[in-house]
Amino acid sequence: VPAGTALVLARLPLDKISECLSELCAVQVLALKKLLSQEPSNGLSSDPTVPLDRLAVIFRHTNPIVENGQVHPCQKVIQEIWPVLSETLNKHSADNRIVERCCRCLRFAVRCVGKGSAALLQPLVTQMVNVYREHQHSCFLYLGSILVDEYGMEEGCRQGLLDMLQALCIPTFQLLEQPNGLQNHPDTVDDLFRLAARCPVLLPCPSAVPCPLPCPLSSSEGGEGPPGGGVGPPGGEEGPPEGWMEPWDPVPSSPLPLAQTFCRWLENSLKGLPKETTGGAIQVTHKQLTDFHKQVTSAEECKQVCWALRDFTRLFR
């Protein structure tokens, strides 16, 4: 019902859409407010997933035609319900299932309004970063990639998005560097690469930097790999030294400490992968690892990273 109503609503005259959308969302917002006011000890369910899902459906299917220069009719409504969404996110910040629903709702809200939701960018990013420091829900990385996609070309938004990127990636790297981090957190890996693949628009001179997160890897920057890292290629050859990912096309010095951190993390993580199966068969060669590293760090489009990930994960099936 919400989807069908939203589709019809989107075809109304622009001056009517805002009022009708507000009424359509009001039922769900009221449900969220009621749940927020409940004491957790009163025995009643405080699960907000149903109203969150309904709001997400409404925003997903509300796609009015807005000409350049016109104020988006949904902009005011989304700004009005943001405080309730924010409070819901804070209350359930430790619950991955509910946080995912909040992020999904915000994702469709941002997509619905596009650049018209710029006023929410600063408070939304601030809350994402604060919650992510305590709870590494991968959906925040996905939502971050949506924000970069929508606002990355806006000059006034770039620095804030770069700060967001830095703040999200530091705890992400710490999570994935734990023993079996890559295997235990596949969603985080997927969402991290999706976010990284959209980073070129944030760099000052995208045309001069061919990869999303460029950095020359050297032994002075490499740091120590994970336990058991540095396993050499098959055939009894001596293992490669630190900084074993060979340099490719010369690139300018990275404008982001994050870029260097990402490349070091990727190199160390690849070195820590099992090179043989439990039966002793070769699972991945040194060349396959270096090729994958180069494909990811020199990709210019998201689809190139996706292709590289698809082919690389087949080696471990």
C-alpha positions as CSV (number, residue, x, y, z in Angstrom):
1,V,0.0,0.0,0.0
2,P,2.7,2.6,0.9
3,A,4.5,1.9,-2.5
4,G,1.3,2.3,-4.6
5,T,0.3,5.4,-2.7
6,A,3.8,7.0,-3.1
7,L,3.7,6.3,-6.9
8,V,0.4,8.0,-7.2
9,L,1.5,10.9,-5.0
10,A,4.6,11.5,-7.1
11,R,2.4,12.4,-10.1
12,L,0.5,15.1,-8.3
13,P,1.3,18.8,-8.9
14,L,4.5,19.8,-7.1
15,D,2.7,22.1,-4.7
16,K,0.5,19.3,-3.5
17,I,3.2,16.6,-3.0
18,S,4.7,18.0,0.1
19,E,1.5,18.2,2.1
20,C,0.3,14.7,0.9
21,L,3.7,13.2,1.6
22,S,3.8,14.7,5.1
23,E,0.4,13.1,5.8
24,L,1.5,9.7,4.4
25,C,4.7,9.7,6.5
26,A,2.9,11.0,9.7
27,V,1.5,7.6,10.6
28,Q,4.9,6.0,10.5
29,V,6.6,8.9,12.3
30,L,3.9,8.8,15.0
31,A,4.6,5.0,15.5
32,L,8.3,5.7,15.8
33,K,7.7,8.5,18.4
34,K,5.5,6.1,20.4
35,L,8.2,3.5,20.4
36,L,10.8,6.0,21.5
37,S,8.7,7.0,24.4
38,Q,8.2,3.5,25.7
39,E,10.2,2.3,28.7
40,P,12.2,-0.8,27.8
41,S,11.0,-2.6,30.9
42,N,7.3,-2.4,30.3
43,G,7.2,-5.6,28.3
44,L,6.0,-4.1,25.0
45,S,7.9,-4.5,21.8
46,S,10.0,-1.5,20.9
47,D,11.1,-2.8,17.5
48,P,10.8,0.0,15.0
49,T,11.6,-2.0,11.9
50,V,8.0,-2.0,10.5
51,P,7.6,1.9,10.4
52,L,11.2,2.3,9.2
53,D,10.6,-0.2,6.4
54,R,7.4,1.6,5.4
55,L,9.1,5.0,5.3
56,A,11.9,3.5,3.2
57,V,9.3,2.2,0.7
58,I,7.6,5.6,0.6
59,F,10.8,7.4,-0.2
60,R,11.9,4.8,-2.7
61,H,8.8,5.2,-4.8
62,T,8.3,8.9,-4.5
63,N,10.1,10.2,-7.5
64,P,8.4,13.4,-8.8
65,I,9.8,15.2,-11.8
66,V,11.6,18.4,-10.5
67,E,13.0,20.9,-13.0
68,N,16.3,22.7,-12.4
69,G,15.9,25.5,-9.9
70,Q,12.7,24.1,-8.3
71,V,12.7,23.1,-4.7
72,H,12.2,19.4,-4.3
73,P,8.7,18.9,-2.7
74,C,10.0,16.1,-0.5
75,Q,12.8,18.2,1.0
76,K,10.8,19.8,3.8
77,V,9.2,16.5,4.8
78,I,12.5,14.7,5.1
79,Q,14.0,17.5,7.2
80,E,11.0,17.3,9.5
81,I,11.3,13.6,10.2
82,W,15.1,13.6,10.5
83,P,15.1,14.2,14.3
84,V,12.9,11.1,14.8
85,L,15.1,8.9,12.6
86,S,18.2,10.3,14.4
87,E,16.8,9.5,17.8
88,T,15.7,6.0,16.7
89,L,19.3,5.4,15.4
90,N,20.8,6.5,18.6
91,K,18.5,4.4,20.8
92,H,19.2,1.2,18.8
93,S,22.8,1.9,17.9
94,A,24.0,-1.5,19.1
95,D,21.4,-3.5,17.2
96,N,22.7,-4.2,13.7
97,R,19.3,-5.3,12.3
98,I,17.6,-2.0,13.3
99,V,20.6,0.2,12.3
100,E,20.5,-1.4,8.8
101,R,16.8,-0.5,8.6
102,C,17.6,3.1,9.6
103,C,20.4,3.3,7.0
104,R,18.1,1.9,4.4
105,C,15.5,4.5,5.1
106,L,18.0,7.3,5.0
107,R,19.5,5.9,1.8
108,F,16.2,6.2,0.0
109,A,15.5,9.6,1.6
110,V,18.8,10.9,0.2
111,R,18.2,9.3,-3.2
112,C,14.6,10.8,-3.2
113,V,15.7,14.4,-2.7
114,G,19.2,14.2,-4.1
115,K,21.2,17.4,-3.5
116,G,18.1,18.9,-1.9
117,S,19.0,17.0,1.3
118,A,22.3,18.8,1.7
119,A,21.1,20.4,5.0
120,L,21.1,16.9,6.5
121,L,24.6,16.1,5.4
122,Q,26.5,17.5,8.4
123,P,24.3,16.1,11.2
124,L,23.9,12.8,9.4
125,V,27.7,12.3,8.8
126,T,28.4,13.4,12.4
127,Q,26.0,10.8,13.8
128,M,27.2,8.0,11.5
129,V,30.8,8.6,12.6
130,N,30.0,8.7,16.3
131,V,27.9,5.5,16.2
132,Y,30.5,3.7,14.0
133,R,33.3,4.3,16.4
134,E,31.4,2.2,18.9
135,H,29.6,-0.2,16.6
136,Q,31.1,-1.1,13.2
137,H,27.9,-1.7,11.3
138,S,28.9,-2.1,7.6
139,C,25.7,-0.4,6.5
140,F,27.3,2.9,7.5
141,L,30.0,2.3,4.8
142,Y,27.3,1.6,2.3
143,L,25.4,4.8,3.3
144,G,28.7,6.7,3.1
145,S,29.1,5.6,-0.5
146,I,25.6,6.9,-1.3
147,L,26.6,10.3,0.2
148,V,29.8,10.4,-1.8
149,D,27.8,9.5,-5.0
150,E,25.3,12.3,-4.3
151,Y,27.5,15.1,-3.0
152,G,31.1,14.2,-4.1
153,M,31.0,16.7,-7.0
154,E,29.8,19.5,-4.8
155,E,32.8,21.6,-3.9
156,G,31.4,22.7,-0.5
157,C,30.8,19.1,0.5
158,R,34.1,17.5,-0.4
159,Q,36.1,18.2,2.7
160,G,33.4,17.0,5.0
161,L,33.1,13.8,3.0
162,L,36.9,13.3,3.1
163,D,36.7,13.7,6.9
164,M,33.9,11.1,6.9
165,L,35.9,8.7,4.8
166,Q,38.9,9.0,7.1
167,A,36.8,8.6,10.3
168,L,34.9,5.5,8.9
169,C,38.0,3.7,7.5
170,I,40.2,3.8,10.6
171,P,37.9,1.6,12.8
172,T,37.1,-0.5,9.6
173,F,40.8,-1.3,9.1
174,Q,41.2,-2.1,12.8
175,L,38.2,-4.5,12.5
176,L,39.5,-6.3,9.4
177,E,43.1,-6.6,10.7
178,Q,41.9,-8.8,13.5
179,P,42.5,-12.6,13.1
180,N,40.3,-13.9,10.2
181,G,38.9,-10.3,9.9
182,L,38.3,-10.7,6.1
183,Q,36.5,-14.0,6.5
184,N,34.5,-12.9,9.5
185,H,33.3,-9.6,8.1
186,P,32.5,-10.1,4.3
187,D,29.8,-7.4,4.3
188,T,32.3,-4.9,5.7
189,V,34.7,-5.8,2.9
190,D,32.1,-5.4,0.2
191,D,30.8,-2.1,1.6
192,L,34.4,-0.8,2.1
193,F,35.3,-1.4,-1.5
194,R,32.1,0.1,-2.7
195,L,32.9,3.3,-0.7
196,A,36.5,3.3,-1.9
197,A,35.5,2.9,-5.5
198,R,33.6,6.1,-5.4
199,C,36.4,8.2,-3.9
200,P,38.0,9.6,-7.1
201,V,35.5,12.5,-7.2
202,L,36.7,13.6,-3.8
203,L,40.3,14.1,-4.9
204,P,41.5,17.6,-6.0
205,C,42.6,16.5,-9.4
206,P,40.8,13.2,-10.3
207,S,42.3,13.2,-13.8
208,A,45.8,13.3,-12.4
209,V,45.2,10.4,-10.0
210,P,44.1,7.3,-11.9
211,C,43.2,5.2,-8.9
212,P,40.6,5.6,-6.1
213,L,43.2,5.4,-3.3
214,P,46.6,5.9,-4.8
215,C,49.9,5.5,-2.9
216,P,53.4,4.2,-3.6
217,L,54.1,1.3,-1.2
218,S,57.5,1.3,0.3
219,S,59.1,-0.6,3.2
220,S,59.2,2.6,5.2
221,E,55.4,2.8,5.1
222,G,54.5,-0.8,5.1
223,G,54.6,-1.5,8.8
224,E,54.3,-5.0,10.1
225,G,52.0,-7.5,8.4
226,P,49.6,-9.7,10.3
227,P,50.9,-12.9,12.0
228,G,51.9,-15.4,9.4
229,G,52.1,-12.8,6.7
230,G,54.8,-12.5,4.1
231,V,54.4,-16.0,2.8
232,G,56.3,-16.3,-0.4
233,P,55.1,-17.6,-3.8
234,P,54.9,-21.3,-4.5
235,G,57.9,-23.3,-5.8
236,G,60.2,-22.7,-2.9
237,E,61.2,-19.2,-3.9
238,E,62.3,-16.8,-1.2
239,G,59.4,-14.6,0.1
240,P,59.2,-11.1,-1.2
241,P,60.4,-8.2,1.0
242,E,58.2,-5.7,2.7
243,G,56.5,-3.4,0.2
244,W,56.2,-6.3,-2.2
245,M,53.4,-4.9,-4.3
246,E,55.3,-3.6,-7.3
247,P,54.8,0.1,-8.2
248,W,52.9,0.8,-11.4
249,D,52.1,4.1,-13.1
250,P,53.7,7.0,-11.3
251,V,51.2,9.0,-9.3
252,P,51.5,12.2,-7.3
253,S,51.9,12.0,-3.6
254,S,48.6,11.0,-2.0
255,P,46.6,14.0,-0.6
256,L,45.1,11.6,1.9
257,P,46.7,9.8,4.8
258,L,43.7,7.5,4.3
259,A,45.0,6.4,0.9
260,Q,48.3,5.2,2.4
261,T,46.5,3.5,5.2
262,F,44.2,1.7,2.8
263,C,47.0,0.5,0.6
264,R,49.0,-0.7,3.5
265,W,46.0,-2.5,4.9
266,L,45.2,-4.2,1.6
267,E,48.8,-5.3,1.1
268,N,49.0,-6.7,4.7
269,S,45.6,-8.4,4.4
270,L,46.6,-10.1,1.1
271,K,49.8,-11.3,2.6
272,G,47.9,-12.9,5.5
273,L,45.6,-14.9,3.3
274,P,46.1,-18.7,3.2
275,K,48.2,-19.6,0.1
276,E,47.4,-23.3,0.3
277,T,44.4,-25.5,1.0
278,T,44.3,-27.8,4.0
279,G,45.3,-30.6,1.6
280,G,48.4,-28.7,0.6
281,A,47.3,-27.6,-2.9
282,I,48.2,-24.2,-4.2
283,Q,45.2,-21.9,-3.7
284,V,46.6,-18.5,-4.8
285,T,50.0,-17.5,-6.2
286,H,52.0,-14.4,-5.5
287,K,51.3,-13.1,-9.0
288,Q,47.6,-13.4,-8.5
289,L,47.8,-11.4,-5.2
290,T,49.9,-8.6,-6.8
291,D,47.6,-8.5,-9.8
292,F,44.5,-8.2,-7.6
293,H,46.2,-5.4,-5.6
294,K,47.0,-3.5,-8.7
295,Q,43.5,-4.0,-10.2
296,V,41.8,-2.6,-7.1
297,T,44.1,0.4,-6.5
298,S,44.3,1.4,-10.1
299,A,40.6,1.1,-10.8
300,E,38.9,4.1,-12.2
301,E,35.3,2.8,-12.0
302,C,33.3,0.9,-9.4
303,K,32.6,-1.9,-11.8
304,Q,36.3,-2.6,-12.3
305,V,36.7,-3.2,-8.5
306,C,33.6,-5.5,-8.6
307,W,35.1,-7.5,-11.5
308,A,38.4,-7.8,-9.6
309,L,36.6,-8.9,-6.5
310,R,34.5,-11.4,-8.3
311,D,37.5,-13.1,-10.0
312,F,39.6,-13.0,-6.8
313,T,37.0,-14.6,-4.6
314,R,36.6,-17.5,-6.9
315,L,40.1,-18.6,-5.9
316,F,38.9,-19.3,-2.4
317,R,35.7,-21.2,-3.1
